[in-house]
């Protein structure tokens, strides 16, 4: 258990602040980052919280997404991000890097000890095409909540429901019903927010929200409703998943292509940050060290 009383009190306060953001009328927008300077940039721009992307962290370290990265490497990335900012940090921890509830809870204890105050936790079987049984996934969430209670930190659990990316054999009506059933079960087990990933239809989103009466997280797909529409509908949270990382990688690719073709230096110099602008996001020349 965490022993530093001052640090623990600060973490409790951040967790409470982060949960409160889910119940604010303003949409909580989380452009998921993967490193300390990205976290510092978002904090500097006024974001009240930052989130890591499992894909972004994994890709940046040479791993594929889907828990191919080691737990130790992911925890270290989370620690460095959490140490770099003063705002709450939530970490995408995929399926918990374990199967059994007790093992998942112990892994998530490491996330708390790394300084995060929230997690994404999905119900897909890692390495497979199916979802965990509802009761079993509920047990996994319940174990995480029990661990967080032991630690005395109100960890914010964003429970991902993967029915719209895994249950292709269900009718639209049955898939919606399954999503709501899972969402209610996960909330009963201790989740704080429900993440029906890839659902972008506003009518479906509001139907889920009305049924569960709890915050919902939406993935910012190009075909998703506008942020104003989501906010007006009462949607609590919007995240970018891997898209910020992909946008950054696309910029790098475009620069590389231009230089390979003996093109213009403008591709990396016009509109680019100056060194002084970069340095404003550094703290004493170091972050998360």
PLY file of the C-alpha trace (Angstrom):
ply
format ascii 1.0
element vertex 289
property float x
property float y
property float z
element edge 288
property int vertex1
property int vertex2
end_header
0.00 0.00 0.00
1.06 3.59 -0.59
2.66 4.99 2.57
3.52 8.61 1.75
0.61 10.38 3.44
1.09 13.69 1.61
1.39 12.04 -1.79
-1.64 9.85 -1.09
-3.77 12.85 -0.05
-2.78 14.59 -3.27
-3.68 11.52 -5.31
-7.07 11.21 -3.59
-7.77 14.85 -4.43
-6.83 14.27 -8.09
-9.07 11.21 -8.28
-11.98 13.18 -6.85
-11.31 16.02 -9.29
-11.17 13.61 -12.21
-14.44 11.92 -11.25
-16.12 15.32 -10.84
-15.17 16.19 -14.43
-17.40 13.31 -15.57
-20.40 14.98 -13.96
-19.73 18.48 -15.25
-22.01 19.82 -18.02
-18.88 20.54 -20.06
-17.62 17.71 -22.25
-14.37 16.22 -20.91
-12.06 16.04 -23.94
-9.04 13.75 -23.66
-6.54 13.76 -26.57
-4.69 10.61 -25.49
-0.93 11.04 -25.24
1.96 8.62 -24.77
4.82 10.59 -23.25
5.60 13.30 -20.67
6.01 16.20 -23.09
2.63 15.41 -24.64
1.10 15.46 -21.17
2.85 18.74 -20.36
1.66 20.27 -23.63
-1.97 19.42 -22.86
-1.67 20.72 -19.31
-0.11 23.89 -20.67
-3.01 24.31 -23.08
-5.46 24.18 -20.18
-6.71 20.60 -20.24
-7.96 19.63 -16.75
-6.77 16.02 -17.09
-4.66 13.90 -19.42
-5.05 10.34 -20.63
-2.59 7.86 -22.03
-3.35 5.74 -25.09
-2.32 2.10 -24.85
-1.67 2.06 -28.59
0.34 5.28 -28.52
2.55 4.08 -25.67
3.05 0.68 -27.28
3.73 2.05 -30.77
6.22 4.60 -29.45
8.21 1.81 -27.78
8.12 -0.51 -30.79
5.27 -2.80 -29.75
1.91 -3.48 -31.38
-1.29 -2.70 -29.49
-3.26 -5.43 -27.70
-1.08 -6.00 -24.62
2.01 -6.85 -26.67
3.96 -4.37 -24.54
5.13 -5.66 -21.16
3.27 -4.57 -18.06
6.50 -3.17 -16.63
7.10 -0.99 -19.70
3.50 0.28 -19.63
3.65 1.06 -15.91
6.91 2.94 -16.38
5.37 5.03 -19.16
2.37 5.83 -16.94
4.67 6.77 -14.07
6.69 9.14 -16.23
3.51 10.82 -17.51
1.97 11.10 -14.03
5.19 12.55 -12.62
5.31 15.19 -15.34
2.00 16.96 -14.69
-0.07 18.36 -11.85
-3.45 17.43 -13.33
-5.10 14.00 -12.95
-3.84 11.22 -15.22
-5.88 8.27 -16.43
-4.16 5.29 -18.03
-5.42 2.98 -20.75
-4.62 -0.44 -19.28
-6.37 -2.56 -21.92
-7.51 -5.86 -20.34
-5.48 -5.48 -17.16
-2.53 -7.63 -18.32
-4.00 -10.67 -16.58
-7.10 -12.87 -16.63
-8.03 -13.63 -13.05
-9.62 -10.89 -10.90
-6.98 -11.07 -8.16
-4.12 -10.76 -10.65
-5.79 -7.89 -12.52
-6.32 -6.04 -9.24
-2.66 -6.37 -8.30
-1.61 -5.07 -11.71
-3.93 -2.09 -11.32
-2.45 -1.48 -7.88
0.81 -0.78 -9.71
-1.02 1.77 -11.86
-2.19 3.59 -8.72
1.30 3.41 -7.27
2.62 4.91 -10.51
0.49 7.99 -9.83
-2.53 7.54 -12.13
-6.03 8.07 -10.76
-8.07 6.48 -13.53
-7.97 3.52 -15.90
-9.57 2.25 -19.09
-10.45 -1.41 -18.67
-11.89 -3.47 -21.53
-13.98 -6.62 -21.63
-12.44 -8.21 -24.73
-10.39 -11.35 -24.27
-6.87 -10.32 -25.15
-5.64 -12.34 -28.09
-9.14 -13.53 -28.99
-12.25 -12.38 -30.78
-14.72 -12.80 -27.94
-15.72 -10.96 -24.79
-15.36 -12.10 -21.21
-18.50 -13.51 -19.63
-20.45 -10.64 -18.07
-20.27 -12.04 -14.54
-16.56 -12.75 -14.84
-15.84 -9.25 -16.14
-17.92 -7.91 -13.28
-15.74 -9.88 -10.87
-12.64 -8.37 -12.46
-13.99 -4.84 -12.03
-15.14 -5.63 -8.50
-11.62 -6.80 -7.61
-10.13 -3.57 -8.95
-12.60 -1.51 -6.95
-11.84 -3.49 -3.80
-8.12 -2.94 -4.31
-8.63 0.81 -4.80
-10.71 0.92 -1.62
-7.88 -0.81 0.22
-5.47 1.79 -1.10
-7.89 4.55 -0.10
-7.89 6.14 -3.56
-11.19 6.45 -5.49
-9.77 5.15 -8.76
-11.97 6.19 -11.71
-12.77 3.09 -13.76
-13.78 3.64 -17.37
-15.25 0.27 -18.33
-14.99 -0.40 -22.04
-17.82 -2.40 -23.60
-16.67 -4.03 -26.83
-19.97 -5.39 -28.15
-19.80 -3.19 -31.25
-16.37 -4.46 -32.29
-16.69 -8.13 -31.26
-20.33 -9.27 -31.39
-20.86 -9.25 -35.17
-23.33 -12.14 -35.01
-25.89 -10.08 -33.05
-28.68 -8.04 -34.58
-28.56 -4.29 -34.03
-31.32 -4.59 -31.44
-29.63 -7.44 -29.57
-26.25 -5.71 -29.67
-27.70 -2.58 -28.08
-29.44 -4.69 -25.42
-26.20 -6.57 -24.72
-24.30 -3.31 -24.41
-26.78 -1.94 -21.88
-26.79 -5.21 -19.91
-23.01 -5.21 -19.72
-22.86 -1.53 -18.84
-25.28 -1.95 -15.93
-23.37 -4.98 -14.65
-20.06 -3.14 -14.80
-21.50 -0.12 -13.00
-22.90 -2.41 -10.29
-19.42 -3.93 -9.94
-17.83 -0.52 -9.33
-17.19 1.17 -12.68
-17.68 4.94 -12.89
-17.99 5.49 -16.65
-18.98 3.30 -19.60
-17.09 3.27 -22.89
-19.10 1.65 -25.72
-16.19 1.89 -28.12
-16.84 2.85 -31.79
-20.51 3.67 -31.11
-21.01 6.98 -32.90
-24.74 7.20 -33.57
-26.13 9.88 -31.26
-29.48 8.12 -30.89
-27.78 4.91 -29.77
-25.50 6.82 -27.40
-28.38 8.63 -25.76
-30.38 5.39 -25.53
-27.49 3.77 -23.65
-27.06 6.83 -21.48
-30.75 7.02 -20.59
-30.77 3.32 -19.72
-27.73 3.35 -17.44
-27.91 6.89 -16.01
-24.12 7.13 -15.84
-21.30 8.94 -17.67
-20.40 7.70 -21.16
-17.09 7.92 -23.02
-17.17 8.33 -26.81
-14.30 7.67 -29.22
-13.65 10.66 -31.50
-14.17 8.97 -34.85
-14.37 11.16 -37.97
-18.03 10.13 -38.29
-18.89 10.86 -34.65
-21.24 13.70 -33.72
-19.58 17.07 -33.16
-18.31 17.90 -29.71
-21.08 20.48 -29.32
-23.70 17.86 -30.18
-22.21 15.40 -27.70
-22.08 18.02 -24.97
-25.67 19.10 -25.62
-26.75 15.46 -25.41
-25.09 15.19 -22.00
-22.23 12.90 -23.06
-19.54 13.14 -20.38
-16.28 12.29 -22.09
-14.58 12.18 -25.49
-11.23 10.49 -26.12
-9.01 10.23 -29.20
-7.55 6.77 -28.65
-4.62 6.26 -31.07
-5.52 9.14 -33.40
-3.24 11.82 -31.92
-0.28 9.44 -32.24
-1.23 8.61 -35.83
-1.53 12.31 -36.68
1.95 12.95 -35.26
3.38 9.97 -37.15
1.75 11.19 -40.35
3.48 14.54 -39.97
6.81 12.78 -39.47
6.19 10.64 -42.55
5.35 13.69 -44.67
8.56 15.45 -43.61
10.59 12.32 -44.35
9.04 11.94 -47.81
9.65 15.59 -48.68
13.32 15.43 -47.69
13.86 12.12 -49.49
12.62 13.81 -52.65
14.97 16.80 -52.11
11.92 18.93 -51.39
11.45 22.12 -49.44
12.63 22.68 -45.87
9.31 24.47 -45.35
7.69 21.14 -44.63
9.28 21.04 -41.17
10.07 24.71 -40.54
7.01 26.77 -41.48
4.65 26.98 -38.52
6.83 24.72 -36.39
7.41 25.35 -32.68
10.56 27.21 -31.75
12.97 25.76 -29.20
11.72 28.31 -26.69
8.15 27.15 -27.24
9.20 23.55 -26.70
11.07 24.48 -23.53
7.95 25.99 -21.98
6.60 22.47 -21.69
9.68 21.24 -19.84
10.11 21.50 -16.10
13.66 22.09 -14.90
14.86 20.47 -18.11
13.39 17.10 -17.20
10.05 15.34 -16.95
8.98 12.14 -15.28
12.57 11.16 -14.53
0 1
1 2
2 3
3 4
4 5
5 6
6 7
7 8
8 9
9 10
10 11
11 12
12 13
13 14
14 15
15 16
16 17
17 18
18 19
19 20
20 21
21 22
22 23
23 24
24 25
25 26
26 27
27 28
28 29
29 30
30 31
31 32
32 33
33 34
34 35
35 36
36 37
37 38
38 39
39 40
40 41
41 42
42 43
43 44
44 45
45 46
46 47
47 48
48 49
49 50
50 51
51 52
52 53
53 54
54 55
55 56
56 57
57 58
58 59
59 60
60 61
61 62
62 63
63 64
64 65
65 66
66 67
67 68
68 69
69 70
70 71
71 72
72 73
73 74
74 75
75 76
76 77
77 78
78 79
79 80
80 81
81 82
82 83
83 84
84 85
85 86
86 87
87 88
88 89
89 90
90 91
91 92
92 93
93 94
94 95
95 96
96 97
97 98
98 99
99 100
100 101
101 102
102 103
103 104
104 105
105 106
106 107
107 108
108 109
109 110
110 111
111 112
112 113
113 114
114 115
115 116
116 117
117 118
118 119
119 120
120 121
121 122
122 123
123 124
124 125
125 126
126 127
127 128
128 129
129 130
130 131
131 132
132 133
133 134
134 135
135 136
136 137
137 138
138 139
139 140
140 141
141 142
142 143
143 144
144 145
145 146
146 147
147 148
148 149
149 150
150 151
151 152
152 153
153 154
154 155
155 156
156 157
157 158
158 159
159 160
160 161
161 162
162 163
163 164
164 165
165 166
166 167
167 168
168 169
169 170
170 171
171 172
172 173
173 174
174 175
175 176
176 177
177 178
178 179
179 180
180 181
181 182
182 183
183 184
184 185
185 186
186 187
187 188
188 189
189 190
190 191
191 192
192 193
193 194
194 195
195 196
196 197
197 198
198 199
199 200
200 201
201 202
202 203
203 204
204 205
205 206
206 207
207 208
208 209
209 210
210 211
211 212
212 213
213 214
214 215
215 216
216 217
217 218
218 219
219 220
220 221
221 222
222 223
223 224
224 225
225 226
226 227
227 228
228 229
229 230
230 231
231 232
232 233
233 234
234 235
235 236
236 237
237 238
238 239
239 240
240 241
241 242
242 243
243 244
244 245
245 246
246 247
247 248
248 249
249 250
250 251
251 252
252 253
253 254
254 255
255 256
256 257
257 258
258 259
259 260
260 261
261 262
262 263
263 264
264 265
265 266
266 267
267 268
268 269
269 270
270 271
271 272
272 273
273 274
274 275
275 276
276 277
277 278
278 279
279 280
280 281
281 282
282 283
283 284
284 285
285 286
286 287
287 288
